[in-house]
Amino acid sequence: MKATDTPVIHPLRKWRRDRGITLLEASGLTGVHASALSRIERRQINPRPMTKVAIARALGAPVGRLFPAPGADPLAPRPRRKPGRPASSRPADPQTP
């Protein structure tokens, strides 16, 4: 890492620290070993999707806040759909019966 690079705190670590939860406490809540949580927070390992869900549920956080998609800003507000609009605006495939 260069001196000019600033490490970005993993959202999981920020969420946990903002609430005063230690790694050991988070481990007890989530059932994930403290060393594994630490490695997740240091971006050394990427947990399986179900583990991400279990961690988020145990810590009372949305999964997308703790584990945002690559390149996504976890603090950016999510766009809302207008009521009554379909989830997809793509036209139906004309080749399907």
Legacy VTK file of the C-alpha trace (Angstrom):
# vtk DataFile Version 3.0
C-alpha trace
ASCII
DATASET POLYDATA
POINTS 97 float
0.000 0.000 0.000
1.311 3.448 -0.877
1.536 6.205 1.688
-1.060 8.163 -0.288
-3.546 5.274 -0.230
-6.113 5.556 2.513
-7.579 2.262 3.635
-11.343 2.165 3.534
-12.917 0.664 6.624
-15.048 -2.368 5.838
-18.734 -1.541 6.419
-19.025 -4.529 8.768
-16.266 -3.158 11.005
-17.776 0.339 10.948
-21.258 -0.984 11.830
-19.849 -3.100 14.641
-17.638 -0.369 16.109
-20.331 2.318 15.843
-22.477 0.130 18.083
-19.677 -0.695 20.522
-19.667 -4.399 19.671
-16.338 -6.204 20.054
-15.209 -8.991 17.743
-15.827 -11.509 20.523
-19.332 -10.170 21.120
-20.050 -10.207 17.375
-18.771 -13.764 17.245
-21.177 -14.787 19.994
-24.084 -13.073 18.255
-23.355 -14.399 14.776
-21.891 -17.835 15.430
-18.945 -16.911 13.189
-15.515 -17.304 14.791
-13.902 -14.001 15.813
-10.835 -14.678 13.669
-13.070 -15.225 10.624
-14.921 -11.956 11.311
-11.585 -10.175 11.597
-10.415 -11.633 8.284
-13.705 -10.560 6.653
-13.243 -7.033 7.992
-9.666 -6.960 6.654
-10.950 -8.201 3.288
-8.811 -11.327 3.443
-11.785 -13.621 2.913
-15.189 -13.170 1.334
-17.910 -15.082 3.199
-20.535 -17.176 1.477
-23.878 -15.466 0.817
-25.694 -17.317 3.614
-22.950 -16.343 6.077
-23.387 -12.712 5.034
-27.117 -12.997 5.705
-26.529 -14.637 9.097
-24.053 -11.921 10.134
-26.363 -9.118 9.007
-29.401 -10.610 10.779
-27.486 -11.169 14.007
-26.189 -7.578 13.987
-29.545 -6.100 12.940
-28.248 -4.631 9.698
-29.290 -4.813 6.056
-27.021 -7.218 4.165
-26.331 -4.559 1.532
-25.007 -2.162 4.190
-22.480 -4.630 5.573
-21.581 -6.269 2.264
-22.185 -3.796 -0.580
-21.759 -4.863 -4.177
-18.302 -4.107 -5.594
-18.112 -0.449 -6.561
-21.308 0.442 -4.723
-21.474 3.147 -2.078
-23.009 1.457 0.981
-24.217 4.791 2.359
-25.884 6.020 -0.821
-29.680 6.086 -0.637
-31.368 3.432 -2.700
-33.607 4.579 -5.543
-37.276 3.964 -4.895
-39.752 2.703 -7.444
-42.950 4.598 -7.972
-45.983 2.746 -6.598
-47.713 0.640 -9.195
-44.769 0.505 -11.588
-43.427 -2.887 -12.569
-40.007 -3.899 -11.263
-38.707 -4.159 -14.814
-39.391 -1.797 -17.667
-38.018 -4.187 -20.269
-40.488 -5.178 -22.978
-41.527 -8.796 -23.059
-39.547 -11.092 -25.343
-41.633 -11.407 -28.534
-40.264 -14.903 -29.231
-41.732 -16.451 -26.104
-45.248 -17.905 -26.421
LINES 1 98
97 0 1 2 3 4 5 6 7 8 9 10 11 12 13 14 15 16 17 18 19 20 21 22 23 24 25 26 27 28 29 30 31 32 33 34 35 36 37 38 39 40 41 42 43 44 45 46 47 48 49 50 51 52 53 54 55 56 57 58 59 60 61 62 63 64 65 66 67 68 69 70 71 72 73 74 75 76 77 78 79 80 81 82 83 84 85 86 87 88 89 90 91 92 93 94 95 96
